[in-house]
Amino acid sequence: MIKKVIIIGGGVIGMSTAFQLAEKGVKDITIIEKDNIGSGSSSQAAGIVTCLQWNETSVKARMKSLDLFEKFSQILDGYTFQQVGCLNLSDKKDYDLGSDLRDLHDELGAKYETYIGNELTKKFSDLKAEDDEYGILDPRGGYSEAHTYIPALRKKIENMGVKIFENEEVRNFTFSGNKTNGLITFSKTENKEKSYNCDAIICAVNAWTNLILSPIDFKIPMKNFVHERFVTKPFDRELFLPAINDRVYQSYIRGTEDNRILVGTSQHNPENFVIEDKDFNINELHPYPNALDFLKDSFKNRVPIIENKEWDYHTVGLISVTADATPVIGPVPNIEGLYLCSNFHSGGFAYNPVAGMLISEHVINGETSIDSESYLPRRFEEFNTKEYLSKTHKLEDLEVKRH
Ligand SMILES: Cc1cc2nc3c(=O)[nH]c(=O)nc-3n(C[C@H](O)[C@H](O)[C@H](O)COP(=O)(O)OP(=O)(O)OC[C@H]3O[C@@H](n4cnc5c(N)ncnc54)[C@H](O)[C@@H]3O)c2cc1C
């Protein structure tokens, strides 16, 4: 019986994991975060979610995430899931290529609506599309504002008894044979080393995953990429837009809770970013200088009200992508008691509720209620990870699996 669990990393994945463990009856749950809750990529995210994914596991997982976002909207104080719909916008060729996927969505009960050209403007008056552009709308999709979701989820899990230690960096694991039985940290506030015992450790450190794994002989073939989003000043009226994954411009755009427009891309950051030391902080990143101009130019026809609008602020973070562009959720091979929940490409916000569910099922039951074999870390046991990590990669070399 699992009694005491430590989660490393206080982003949305770590917090959702704590929520799920607490709901399933685990009494002693601690999150250890080297900076502050949400200070990783989570607070930078656009928070867009859709369940219209590309294989059975990811569709089922995202449908569960949508159930949980709807639930959180009811039970988290101060948080509302903005269910404005999530639109995948593509050209005719791309739309035709998606026909097998639509069959899969039908089979799995993932609902969608199809709109062509100006039908999109009739549905969303701030949106423009060419006659040969196709929109597939996930009516259950939408977005969360990171700045309301993160404090609301934190408050909830603290009320459920989860302990949170901030400004405390995990530096090593302790072992009993091939089992981890605790960890060593350094508290920046107390300026001292601390040690903890526990039955299970969950690493939810996303971009830092291989740094946390440095004491052991297993790594993930993963690359981090800088990713940025920009936000306009508020408009003085309500906006009529879904959250849009725009495959024509390989970027995304949505409204915000306070009537601004948010746009994002990783188009201009093709080379992977290397975190040199464990203490790296997301604040050290800057947006690529040409990214905003690219986005303004791309979207001025798509959402004409952005033309000449003043831009207010940006956020920058890291997306973390494995060699097969698929998340890592499950036990570390050959080490009992150590689990990973990380590397969600640009979809970690969308995944967070279900990722917390799946990893808590691994820890408590040793199996998951959705078949998530393809997420297990052990798939990389035979992979030449050392060689993969030694090379520089470009985002365009990897599969794009957005939100
Ligand atoms: C600009 C931008 C836009 C995005 N938009 C979307 C979107 O629309 N939809 C979507 O689904 N996803 C989006 N994402 C991706 C999403 O933000 C991430 O996938 C998600 O936030 C990952 O959450 P996490 O909790 O795993 O990681 P993080 O939030 O990065 O949390 C990891 C935490 O681990 C801590 N940590 C690291 N090492 C240690 C250590 N040794 N000891 C203790 N703590 C440690 C870090 O300080 C950090 O707080 C976006 C990302 C960016 C950058």
The ligand as a Gaussian input file, in Angstrom:
#p B3LYP/6-31G(d) Opt

LIG

0 1
 C        4.448000      29.860000     -24.767000
 C        3.859000      28.510000     -24.492000
 C        2.563000      28.230000     -24.882000
 C        2.008000      26.972000     -24.622000
 N        0.719000      26.737000     -24.967000
 C        0.139000      25.555000     -24.671000
 C       -1.221000      25.314000     -24.989000
 O       -1.904000      26.157000     -25.550000
 N       -1.751000      24.104000     -24.664000
 C       -1.028000      23.137000     -24.050000
 O       -1.550000      22.066000     -23.796000
 N        0.266000      23.335000     -23.722000
 C        0.872000      24.513000     -24.020000
 N        2.178000      24.719000     -23.716000
 C        2.957000      23.626000     -23.115000
 C        2.745000      23.578000     -21.605000
 O        3.030000      24.849000     -21.064000
 C        3.664000      22.557000     -20.959000
 O        3.631000      21.323000     -21.661000
 C        3.218000      22.294000     -19.519000
 O        3.094000      23.513000     -18.817000
 C        4.201000      21.399000     -18.809000
 O        3.843000      21.384000     -17.452000
 P        4.818000      20.720000     -16.398000
 O        4.159000      20.819000     -15.086000
 O        5.219000      19.381000     -16.882000
 O        6.156000      21.579000     -16.512000
 P        6.590000      22.958000     -15.834000
 O        5.472000      23.901000     -15.693000
 O        7.796000      23.424000     -16.572000
 O        6.967000      22.509000     -14.367000
 C        8.139000      21.791000     -14.059000
 C        8.607000      22.322000     -12.726000
 O        9.688000      21.512000     -12.250000
 C       10.510000      22.348000     -11.469000
 N       11.800000      21.688000     -11.284000
 C       12.735000      21.427000     -12.225000
 N       13.812000      20.814000     -11.660000
 C       13.539000      20.698000     -10.341000
 C       14.267000      20.168000      -9.243000
 N       15.499000      19.634000      -9.376000
 N       13.685000      20.205000      -7.997000
 C       12.457000      20.747000      -7.815000
 N       11.726000      21.270000      -8.841000
 C       12.259000      21.237000     -10.081000
 C       10.584000      23.625000     -12.308000
 O       10.986000      24.739000     -11.544000
 C        9.150000      23.737000     -12.824000
 O        8.344000      24.601000     -12.031000
 C        2.778000      25.959000     -23.967000
 C        4.089000      26.227000     -23.593000
 C        4.636000      27.482000     -23.839000
 C        6.047000      27.741000     -23.422000

